[in-house]
């Protein structure tokens, strides 16, 4: 899976990044490598939270299809 992030310069010389496809997920760091590592961790936690994801699914007239990406 590939996810695009938007990296911003912070006022104090560091960076912060957000993932437009996953609203509310962001990370900050002193270097771009640090921001990338933190973003990876945030996305992995977000996608691994199956209870939260299950609560978002409305399955009134459909089925849930689970896929590995």
Secondary structure per residue as TSV (DSSP state, phi and psi in degrees):
chain	resnum	aa	ss	phi	psi
A	1	X	-	360.0	140.6
A	2	X	-	-120.5	133.7
A	3	X	-	-128.2	135.6
A	4	X	-	-95.6	139.1
A	5	X	-	-122.1	152.4
A	6	X	E	-108.5	121.6
A	7	X	E	-100.5	133.6
A	8	X	E	-119.2	147.2
A	9	X	E	-78.5	133.3
A	10	X	-	-90.8	157.0
A	11	X	T	-59.3	-34.8
A	12	X	T	-86.3	11.6
A	13	X	S	96.5	-2.2
A	14	X	-	-95.8	-163.5
A	15	X	E	-133.8	157.1
A	16	X	E	-142.3	153.2
A	17	X	E	-139.6	151.3
A	18	X	E	-130.5	158.6
A	19	X	-	-116.7	101.9
A	20	X	T	-55.6	-34.1
A	21	X	T	-73.0	-15.9
A	22	X	S	-127.5	78.2
A	23	X	T	-53.6	138.1
A	24	X	T	93.2	-9.6
A	25	X	-	-95.1	126.2
A	26	X	E	-152.6	166.9
A	27	X	E	-150.7	159.6
A	28	X	E	-137.1	158.1
A	29	X	E	-171.0	168.9
A	30	X	S	-77.2	-29.4
A	31	X	S	-127.1	163.7
A	32	X	H	-63.6	-36.6
A	33	X	H	-63.7	-39.8
A	34	X	H	-66.1	-41.8
A	35	X	H	-61.7	-44.7
A	36	X	H	-62.6	-44.0
A	37	X	H	-62.6	-42.1
A	38	X	H	-68.7	-37.5
A	39	X	H	-63.0	-42.7
A	40	X	H	-57.1	-45.6
A	41	X	H	-63.7	-41.3
A	42	X	H	-64.4	-44.8
A	43	X	H	-65.7	-43.3
A	44	X	H	-60.6	-43.5
A	45	X	H	-64.0	-42.4
A	46	X	H	-60.2	-47.5
A	47	X	H	-74.2	-23.8
A	48	X	H	-82.7	-12.4
A	49	X	-	-80.3	77.2
A	50	X	H	-63.5	-34.2
A	51	X	H	-63.6	-43.0
A	52	X	H	-66.7	-43.4
A	53	X	H	-65.1	-39.2
A	54	X	H	-63.1	-35.4
A	55	X	H	-67.8	-24.0
A	56	X	H	-82.3	-16.4
A	57	X	-	-85.7	126.0
A	58	X	-	-102.6	113.2
A	59	X	-	-114.4	33.6
A	60	X	T	-56.2	-53.4
A	61	X	T	-123.8	38.2
A	62	X	S	-151.6	-168.8
A	63	X	-	-126.7	155.8
A	64	X	-	-98.2	125.7
A	65	X	-	-111.7	117.1
A	66	X	-	-95.3	128.7
A	67	X	-	-131.0	143.0
A	68	X	-	-87.0	134.5
A	69	X	-	-112.5	360.0
